[in-house]
Amino acid sequence: MNLQIGGDNYYWTDHVKRKMRRYGLSTGRVKRVLRHPKRLEVGVAENTVAGMQPAGSAKHPFEIWVMWSLDKARDKASAFDKKIKFNLNPKTIIISAWRYPGVSPLREPPPIPDDVWEVLRKMKKA
């Protein structure tokens, strides 16, 4: 799945690529949730935001959640150390995307799967 679409300032983690494949979500659908979320929540991880859009039907509703963070401008040394393409423009780092069956409770933290916690711990250590 090639997610480096020309001109977009998005960085897609490997975790979100796997989740999109698992839940059958397209890049366009994930971007639509990012651009026009029905509901925004403060992400449970530091400096993250989670957005949601309802989907499905009246009999079988579900929600599509996306968690992201804004990347700050990196200095050249850290860019070379991490082997990440150097870019002065801030990027939106898309961390995870998932489907929540039914309707999630209002004004509570979004339900985060356990495997997302593992990815966040690994990112924090790096």
N, C-alpha and C positions, 0 to 999 in steps of 0.2 A: 504494500500500500504506500504510494508516494504521497506524502503530505506536505512537501515543500512546494507550495503553489506560488508562482512568481508574484513578487510585490507584496505579499502578505507579511505582516510582522508577528507571526505566530511561531512559537517553538512547541512542537508536539513531543511529549515524553513517550518513551517506549510503552509505559504503562497505559496511557490513554489510547495508543494505537491498538493494544491488545483488547482493551475494554470496548472500543468501537467495533472491533471485529466480533467480539463475543455478543454484544447487544444489538448488532446490526445497525449501527449508527453511521451516517455518512459525515464527511467533513463539513458539508454545507449545513447539515442539521445541527452539528455542534457549534458552528459559527453563528447560526441563527439564535441559539440559546445565549451565546455570549453577547450578541448585539442587542437583543430584545428579550431579556428575561422577564417573565411574568412576576417573579418574586426573587429578591436578592437576600442572601443571608451572609453573615460574617462567617468566613471559613473557620473550621476548627484548628487548622494549622496556622502558624504565624504568617501574617501578611498574605492571606488568601481570601478569596471571595467565592461563593457558590451561588449559581443562578439556576433557575428552574423554569421549565415550560410544561404545561399540561399536555397530554397527548392521549391517544386511544379513543374509546367511545364511551357513551354514557354507561353501558353495561360493564365495560372492561377498561376503566381509566388507569392510566399510569402517568408518571412524571419522568421527564428527562432532566437530569442534573448534570451540571458541568462545574468543576472546580478549577480555578485559575489564579495566577499571581502575575503581577507586573514585574518584569526584570529590569533592574537598574543598569545604567551604562557600565560596562565592564572595562577594567583596565587591561592593557595588552598582556601583562605578565600572567594574570589569571586566565585569560583567553587561551594563551598558548599552553599553559599547564593543563587545562581541562580539554584541550583540543576542540574548542568550540569556535566557530567562525566569529571573528571580531566584528562587531557592529555597534556603532555609536547610538543608534536608535533603540529606544526601549522596546522590548518584545513582550508580548503576552505569552506567558508560559502556561500551556494547558496541561494540567496535572492529571485530571481524571474525568471520566464521563460514565454515567450509569443510568439505568432505568430503575425507578422505584415503583413497585406494584401498588396500585391504589393511590390514595392522596395522603401526603405527608402532613404531620401536624404543623400548624402555624406557629411562628415565633419561637421555634426550637431549632437547635443546630441541625443542619441537614444530615440525614443518615449516611455515614461514611463506612464503606466496606472495610473489613480488616486488612485486606491486601493493600489498600491505599495507605493505611498507617505504616505498613512496612516500607513502602516506597518513600514516604516522607522521612522516616527515620534514616534510610540510606542516604537520601539527599542531604540531610542535615549533617551527617557524619563526613560527607565528602567535602 
